[in-house]
Amino acid sequence: MKHSNIKCIYGNEPYLMEREERRFLTACQQRAGEAPEQTVFEKDVPVATVVEAFQASSLFGGSGLVIWKDCPLLPIKHGGRSRSKLTTEETWFLAQMENMPETNGLLFITKLPKETSKLDTGCVFFKELSKLADVAECHLVDNKSVMTYVNDYLAQHNLSLTSRGDRYLRALFQTWETIPLMYVFSELDKLQIMLPDGTKQIDAKDLTSLFAGSMEKNLFTFTDYFLQRDGTHTLPFVDGLFAKQDAFLKNTGYVITRLRLLRAYKELLAAHCPPRQCDEILTGVNRGKSVKYALYSLKKVISYWKIEELDELISQIFTLQLNIRRGMAAPIDMEQLICLYCQHKGRA
């Protein structure tokens, strides 16, 4: 049976983990009628010490909350089979949790060390703990789920996005693989300060200053100008996006995907492909990600490019990537390609 005074939080999204911790602390306070006395333990504390803390009763009848960070009984998954048998100590620990005073609370917090790290949820201790505790998994937010949090956050401040504003943010977030919510919300807080008094809806024009200076925002802005073949606004971004090899590979991957989408879209329009089938094909080109919001910007530049030019440019970027691996070129050579294709606008 689950106990409302036991909780396990794990993941690598700081905002979501802190939110879950605050909610649990609030619930503990409401249950006890006062703020509980907190005791925080780090990873290597003996199990018996933790048990002694959460089984203790205050001399003055107050409540207590024990927080155990990075509990070693909840290991990170490193491959291989998960442990399937409880140790004697683990069995005793679980029994002590079941008999913990209702006025006390126990909170496990495990911060995963890397974006790719996973908790070993297959280990027997985690499975048994899950029967007793409320478990909150707080993984990094990606471009598919971030807008849910954005819209909820804006609604709490009596704000909403126009259709153009929503479309703009969804397209912008496509440049991120994972998105830190703390960063997103701090930018939205800045936006609220800049909005005129009485604003209820946020349009795309209000959002252009968000995330200024970040690699992802620069990549989004660069690609937008480059697809317009606007060399004046494109070139200032080149050095920061392509001069270093690690950034070069990631950022050229995003650019190539946009070029392939534009090429496929032109071809599908020429073939008079039905909209639904067109959307399915383009989603495949976009590696399973929705193209609903990317199409809005592609429609504006479709007349600037010929299919032959797109094929040629994609091929040249692939060739540049290969030559860099062979030591025959440098990432900054991307600048020459950018200059070449911003010299004129080919009208199809």
C-alpha positions as CSV (number, residue, x, y, z in Angstrom):
1,M,0.0,0.0,0.0
2,K,1.3,3.5,-0.9
3,H,2.1,5.9,1.9
4,S,1.4,9.6,1.3
5,N,4.4,10.5,3.5
6,I,6.9,8.7,1.3
7,K,8.1,10.0,-2.0
8,C,10.8,9.3,-4.6
9,I,12.0,11.9,-7.1
10,Y,14.5,11.2,-9.8
11,G,15.6,12.6,-13.1
12,N,17.7,15.4,-14.6
13,E,15.2,18.3,-15.1
14,P,15.9,20.7,-12.2
15,Y,12.7,22.7,-12.4
16,L,10.4,19.6,-12.4
17,M,12.4,18.0,-9.6
18,E,12.2,21.2,-7.5
19,R,8.5,21.5,-8.2
20,E,7.9,17.9,-7.0
21,E,9.9,18.6,-3.9
22,R,8.0,21.7,-3.1
23,R,4.7,19.9,-3.5
24,F,5.7,17.1,-1.2
25,L,7.0,19.6,1.4
26,T,3.7,21.5,1.2
27,A,1.7,18.2,1.6
28,C,3.8,17.3,4.7
29,Q,3.2,20.7,6.2
30,Q,-0.5,20.5,5.6
31,R,-0.7,17.0,7.1
32,A,1.2,18.0,10.2
33,G,-0.3,21.4,10.6
34,E,3.2,23.0,10.8
35,A,6.5,23.1,8.9
36,P,8.4,19.8,9.5
37,E,11.9,19.8,10.9
38,Q,14.1,18.7,8.0
39,T,17.1,16.4,8.1
40,V,19.1,16.0,4.9
41,F,21.4,13.0,4.3
42,E,23.9,12.6,1.4
43,K,24.7,9.4,-0.5
44,D,26.9,7.4,1.8
45,V,25.1,7.7,5.2
46,P,24.3,4.3,6.8
47,V,20.8,3.0,6.3
48,A,20.4,2.6,10.1
49,T,21.0,6.4,10.6
50,V,18.3,7.2,8.1
51,V,15.9,4.9,9.8
52,E,16.7,6.3,13.2
53,A,15.9,9.8,11.8
54,F,12.5,9.0,10.3
55,Q,11.4,6.8,13.2
56,A,12.2,9.5,15.8
57,S,9.5,11.5,17.5
58,S,10.1,15.1,18.5
59,L,10.1,15.9,22.3
60,F,7.6,18.6,21.6
61,G,5.3,16.5,19.4
62,G,6.4,18.1,16.1
63,S,6.8,16.4,12.7
64,G,10.0,15.6,10.9
65,L,11.0,15.2,7.2
66,V,14.0,13.1,6.2
67,I,15.5,13.8,2.7
68,W,18.0,11.2,1.4
69,K,19.9,12.5,-1.7
70,D,21.4,10.0,-4.2
71,C,20.5,7.0,-2.1
72,P,22.9,4.1,-3.0
73,L,20.0,1.7,-2.9
74,L,18.6,3.4,-6.0
75,P,21.5,2.9,-8.5
76,I,22.2,4.4,-11.9
77,K,21.7,1.9,-14.7
78,H,25.1,0.9,-16.2
79,G,24.1,-2.1,-18.3
80,G,23.8,-5.8,-17.4
81,R,20.9,-7.4,-15.5
82,S,19.2,-5.6,-12.6
83,R,19.5,-7.1,-9.2
84,S,16.5,-9.3,-8.4
85,K,17.0,-10.2,-4.7
86,L,16.7,-7.9,-1.7
87,T,19.6,-7.8,0.8
88,T,18.8,-8.3,4.5
89,E,19.4,-4.6,5.1
90,E,17.0,-3.6,2.3
91,T,14.3,-5.9,3.6
92,W,14.7,-4.4,7.1
93,F,14.7,-0.8,5.6
94,L,11.5,-1.4,3.7
95,A,9.8,-2.8,6.8
96,Q,10.8,0.2,8.8
97,M,9.3,2.5,6.1
98,E,6.0,0.7,6.4
99,N,5.9,1.4,10.1
100,M,7.1,5.0,9.9
101,P,5.0,7.5,12.0
102,E,2.4,9.3,9.9
103,T,3.5,12.7,11.1
104,N,7.0,12.1,9.6
105,G,8.0,12.1,6.0
106,L,10.7,10.5,3.9
107,L,11.9,11.9,0.5
108,F,14.4,10.3,-1.8
109,I,16.0,12.6,-4.4
110,T,18.2,11.2,-7.1
111,K,19.8,13.6,-9.6
112,L,20.9,11.7,-12.6
113,P,24.5,12.8,-13.5
114,K,24.1,12.9,-17.3
115,E,21.4,13.6,-19.9
116,T,21.7,10.0,-21.0
117,S,21.8,8.5,-17.5
118,K,18.9,6.3,-16.3
119,L,17.9,5.1,-12.9
120,D,17.9,1.3,-12.6
121,T,14.1,0.9,-12.3
122,G,14.5,-2.8,-12.9
123,C,16.3,-3.4,-9.6
124,V,14.2,-5.1,-6.9
125,F,14.6,-2.3,-4.3
126,F,13.1,0.3,-6.6
127,K,10.2,-2.0,-7.5
128,E,9.4,-2.6,-3.8
129,L,9.9,1.1,-2.9
130,S,7.4,2.0,-5.7
131,K,4.7,0.0,-3.9
132,L,5.1,2.2,-0.9
133,A,6.0,5.6,-2.3
134,D,4.7,8.1,-4.8
135,V,7.4,8.1,-7.6
136,A,8.0,11.2,-9.8
137,E,10.1,10.8,-12.9
138,C,11.5,14.2,-14.0
139,H,13.4,13.8,-17.3
140,L,14.5,16.5,-19.6
141,V,11.9,18.2,-21.7
142,D,12.2,18.0,-25.5
143,N,10.7,20.0,-28.3
144,K,7.6,17.7,-28.4
145,S,6.5,18.4,-24.9
146,V,7.9,21.8,-24.0
147,M,4.8,23.8,-25.2
148,T,2.6,22.1,-22.7
149,Y,4.7,23.7,-19.9
150,V,4.9,27.0,-21.7
151,N,1.2,27.3,-22.1
152,D,0.5,26.2,-18.5
153,Y,3.1,28.8,-17.3
154,L,1.5,31.6,-19.4
155,A,-2.0,30.6,-18.2
156,Q,-0.9,31.1,-14.6
157,H,-0.1,34.7,-15.5
158,N,-3.3,35.2,-17.4
159,L,-1.5,35.2,-20.8
160,S,-1.8,33.1,-23.9
161,L,-0.2,32.9,-27.3
162,T,-1.8,33.9,-30.6
163,S,-1.7,31.2,-33.3
164,R,1.4,33.0,-34.9
165,G,3.1,33.2,-31.5
166,D,2.5,29.5,-30.9
167,R,3.7,28.6,-34.4
168,Y,6.9,30.7,-33.9
169,L,7.8,29.1,-30.5
170,R,7.2,25.6,-31.8
171,A,9.4,26.2,-34.8
172,L,12.1,27.8,-32.6
173,F,12.1,24.9,-30.1
174,Q,12.9,22.5,-33.0
175,T,16.5,23.6,-32.8
176,W,16.8,22.2,-29.2
177,E,17.2,18.5,-28.5
178,T,16.4,19.0,-24.8
179,I,15.2,22.3,-23.3
180,P,15.9,23.5,-19.7
181,L,12.6,24.7,-18.3
182,M,14.4,27.1,-15.9
183,Y,15.8,28.9,-18.9
184,V,12.5,28.9,-20.7
185,F,10.6,30.3,-17.7
186,S,13.2,33.0,-16.9
187,E,12.9,34.2,-20.5
188,L,9.1,34.3,-20.2
189,D,9.5,36.3,-17.0
190,K,11.6,38.9,-18.9
191,L,9.0,39.0,-21.6
192,Q,6.2,39.8,-19.1
193,I,8.2,42.8,-17.9
194,M,8.6,44.1,-21.5
195,L,5.0,43.6,-22.5
196,P,2.7,46.7,-22.4
197,D,0.3,46.8,-19.4
198,G,-3.0,45.0,-20.2
199,T,-1.5,42.5,-22.7
200,K,-3.4,39.3,-22.7
201,Q,-2.1,37.6,-25.9
202,I,1.5,37.3,-27.1
203,D,2.2,37.4,-30.8
204,A,5.2,36.3,-32.8
205,K,6.6,39.8,-32.9
206,D,6.7,39.9,-29.1
207,L,8.8,36.7,-29.0
208,T,11.7,37.6,-31.3
209,S,14.0,38.8,-28.4
210,L,13.6,35.6,-26.4
211,F,16.7,33.3,-25.9
212,A,19.0,36.0,-27.4
213,G,22.6,34.9,-27.8
214,S,21.9,31.1,-27.3
215,M,23.3,28.7,-29.9
216,E,19.8,27.4,-30.6
217,K,18.3,30.8,-31.1
218,N,21.1,31.9,-33.4
219,L,20.8,28.7,-35.4
220,F,17.0,29.3,-35.8
221,T,17.6,32.9,-36.9
222,F,20.5,32.0,-39.2
223,T,18.4,29.3,-41.0
224,D,15.5,31.6,-41.4
225,Y,17.6,34.3,-43.1
226,F,19.6,31.7,-45.1
227,L,16.5,30.2,-46.6
228,Q,15.5,33.7,-47.6
229,R,19.0,33.9,-49.2
230,D,19.6,37.1,-47.2
231,G,23.4,37.3,-46.9
232,T,23.5,40.6,-45.0
233,H,21.7,39.0,-42.0
234,T,23.0,35.5,-42.4
235,L,26.8,36.0,-42.4
236,P,27.1,37.5,-38.8
237,F,26.0,34.1,-37.4
238,V,28.4,31.9,-39.4
239,D,31.5,32.0,-37.2
240,G,29.6,31.2,-34.0
241,L,27.6,28.4,-35.5
242,F,30.2,26.6,-37.7
243,A,33.8,27.5,-36.7
244,K,34.1,24.7,-34.1
245,Q,33.8,21.1,-35.1
246,D,31.4,19.9,-32.4
247,A,29.0,22.8,-33.1
248,F,29.5,22.4,-36.9
249,L,28.2,18.8,-37.0
250,K,25.1,19.5,-34.9
251,N,24.2,22.7,-36.7
252,T,24.8,21.5,-40.2
253,G,22.6,18.5,-39.4
254,Y,19.7,20.9,-38.5
255,V,20.4,23.0,-41.7
256,I,20.4,19.9,-43.9
257,T,17.1,18.7,-42.4
258,R,15.5,22.1,-43.3
259,L,16.9,22.0,-46.8
260,R,15.6,18.4,-47.3
261,L,12.2,19.4,-46.0
262,L,12.1,22.4,-48.4
263,R,13.2,20.1,-51.3
264,A,10.6,17.5,-50.5
265,Y,7.9,20.1,-50.1
266,K,8.6,21.6,-53.5
267,E,8.5,18.2,-55.1
268,L,5.2,17.2,-53.4
269,L,3.6,20.5,-54.4
270,A,4.7,19.9,-58.0
271,A,3.1,16.4,-57.9
272,H,-0.1,17.9,-56.4
273,C,0.2,15.5,-53.4
274,P,-2.9,15.6,-51.1
275,P,-2.2,17.6,-47.9
276,R,-2.6,14.6,-45.6
277,Q,-0.2,12.5,-47.5
278,C,2.1,15.4,-47.9
279,D,2.2,15.9,-44.1
280,E,3.0,12.2,-43.6
281,I,5.8,12.2,-46.0
282,L,7.4,15.3,-44.6
283,T,7.1,14.0,-41.1
284,G,9.2,11.1,-42.2
285,V,11.8,13.4,-43.8
286,N,11.8,15.3,-40.5
287,R,12.7,12.1,-38.5
288,G,9.3,11.7,-37.1
289,K,8.9,15.2,-35.8
290,S,5.8,17.2,-36.8
291,V,6.2,19.6,-39.7
292,K,3.1,21.6,-39.0
293,Y,5.0,24.6,-37.7
294,A,8.1,24.3,-39.9
295,L,5.9,24.5,-43.0
296,Y,4.8,28.0,-42.1
297,S,8.3,29.3,-42.6
298,L,9.0,27.1,-45.6
299,K,6.0,28.4,-47.5
300,K,7.5,31.9,-47.3
301,V,10.8,30.9,-49.1
302,I,9.7,28.1,-51.4
303,S,9.9,30.4,-54.4
304,Y,13.6,31.4,-53.6
305,W,15.0,28.0,-54.4
306,K,15.1,25.5,-57.3
307,I,15.2,21.8,-56.6
308,E,18.5,21.5,-58.4
309,E,20.1,24.2,-56.2
310,L,18.9,22.4,-53.0
311,D,20.3,19.1,-54.3
312,E,23.6,20.7,-55.1
313,L,23.8,22.5,-51.7
314,I,23.0,19.4,-49.7
315,S,25.6,17.4,-51.6
316,Q,28.2,20.1,-51.0
317,I,27.5,20.2,-47.2
318,F,27.9,16.4,-47.1
319,T,31.1,16.6,-49.0
320,L,32.4,19.3,-46.6
321,Q,31.6,17.1,-43.6
322,L,33.5,14.3,-45.3
323,N,36.5,16.5,-46.1
324,I,36.6,17.8,-42.5
325,R,36.8,14.2,-41.2
326,R,39.7,13.6,-43.6
327,G,41.5,16.7,-42.5
328,M,41.1,18.3,-46.0
329,A,38.8,21.1,-44.9
330,A,37.9,23.2,-41.8
331,P,34.4,23.8,-40.4
332,I,34.7,27.6,-41.2
333,D,34.8,26.6,-44.9
334,M,31.0,26.5,-44.5
335,E,31.1,30.3,-44.9
336,Q,32.1,30.0,-48.5
337,L,29.0,27.9,-49.2
338,I,26.8,30.4,-47.4
339,C,28.2,33.3,-49.4
340,L,27.8,31.4,-52.7
341,Y,24.1,30.6,-52.1
342,C,23.2,34.1,-50.7
343,Q,24.5,35.9,-53.8
344,H,21.2,35.6,-55.7
345,K,17.7,34.3,-55.3
346,G,16.8,31.6,-57.7
347,R,13.1,31.9,-58.6
348,A,11.4,28.6,-59.4
